[in-house]
C-alpha cells in the first residue's frame, strides 16, 4: 500500500470520526435535563416561550392589546401551534380574562381559545402592561 493511500485513509477516518462525534455529541442546550417544575420551567419559558394550540373553530385573531375591541394585527387558524411569552388579565372572553402575549411576534391571543402546553408566567405586573393599556 502506498504512503499516499495510507494518508488518504487516515484522513478520511479522522474526518469520519469528527463528523460522528459532532453528530452524536450532546450540545449544551440538549444535554441539559428538561425543565419540569420550579424556576427551571419558568426560565425555559422566558427563553423559548411556551407552546400552545389555537382551539377556536373559526381560528383566532391576533390583537394589538388584550381586548377584542383592539386592532386586529393577524390571525391563526384552528389547530395552529403558537409560542406564548406571558399572560395578563384583560377583557373577559366568555368567562376567561387571561390573554397570552405572543413570544415570536407582537400581539395577544385570548386564552379562552388557546390550549397551552406548559406553564405560562405572568407578564411584568400580571395586569394590563404598558403596551396593553388602552390608548388615549
N, C-alpha and C positions, 0 to 999 in steps of 0.2 A: 504494500500500500504506500502511495506516495505521501510526502510530507504535506503537500497542499490539500490532499483529500482528507488527511487526519485533521488538519486545521479547520477545514470546512465543516467536518462532522462535529468537532469540538465546539466551534462557533454556533452551529445550529442547535446543538444540545444546550448550550448556555442560553440561547435565545428562547428555546422551548421551555426551559426551566424558569426563566424570568417571567414569561407570559403566564405559565401555570401558577406561579406564586402570586402574580398580580391579580389574577382572576380569583384564585382561591383564598387569598389572604383577606381577613376581615378588615374593613376600614373602621376608623374611629366612630363614625356615625352608626354603622350597622352592628359593630361589636358591642355597643352599649346595650344593656338589657332594656327591654321595652318598659316605658313608664306605665305603671298600673294604678298608682294611687299616690296621694300626698303631693308634695311640691314638685316631684319629678313630672307628674302628669300635667301640672299647671305650666311648668317650664316648657314641656314639649308642645303644649297647645299654643303658647305665646310664640314659639319659634316657627311652627309649621301650620298653625291653625288646626281646627278640629273638623273632620269630615261630617257632612250632613247630606240628606237626600230630600229634595223637594217632593212634597206629598200632595199638593193641590192638584186636583184632576185637570184643571184647565191651565196649569202652570202658575207661576207667581211672578209678579212684577218686583223689580229691584227699585227701592225708593231712595230718594235723596236723604230723607230723615226718617226716623222710626214712627211714621204715621201714614195712613193710607191717603191722606189729603196732600202729601208732599209730591213733588215732581217724580214721574217715572223715568228712570235712567237706564233701564234694561229689563230683561226678563229671563226666566229659566223655565224650561218645560217640566212637566211632571216626570219624576224619576231622575232628574239631573243631579249630579253629585257636585256639591259646593264645599268651599272651605270657609269656616267660621272663625272669626278672630275673638269676639267677645259679645256680651249681651248687655242690654239696658232695658229699663222699663219705659215703655212708650204707650202708644194708643192700644187700648184693649180691643183685640180682634176675636170676637166670639168666645170670650172667657179667658183669653191668653194675652197678657200685656207685655210679654217679652218679645224683643226684637234682636236679631243677630246682625252684627256688623260683619261684612264680608272681609275675608283675610287678604285675598289677592286682587281685589278691585274695590272701588268706592261703592258705597251703598248699603242698604239694610234690607233684610227679609224678615217678615213676621214669623215668629217661632211657631205660631199656630199651624203653619204648613211646611215645617221643616223637621225632619227626624234627625237629631244629632247623634253621631256615633260615639261620642265621649263627652266628658265634662267640658263645658264652655264657661270660662270665667267671666266675671263682671268687667265691663269697661270702666275706666277711670273711677267714677264715684258710684256706679251702679244705677244711676238715674240718667236723665237726659244729659248727654255730654255736650260740650261746646258746639260740636258740629251737628248735634241732634236737636239743639234748641230751636224753637220756632224763629224764623227770620222776621225782622220788623219791617 
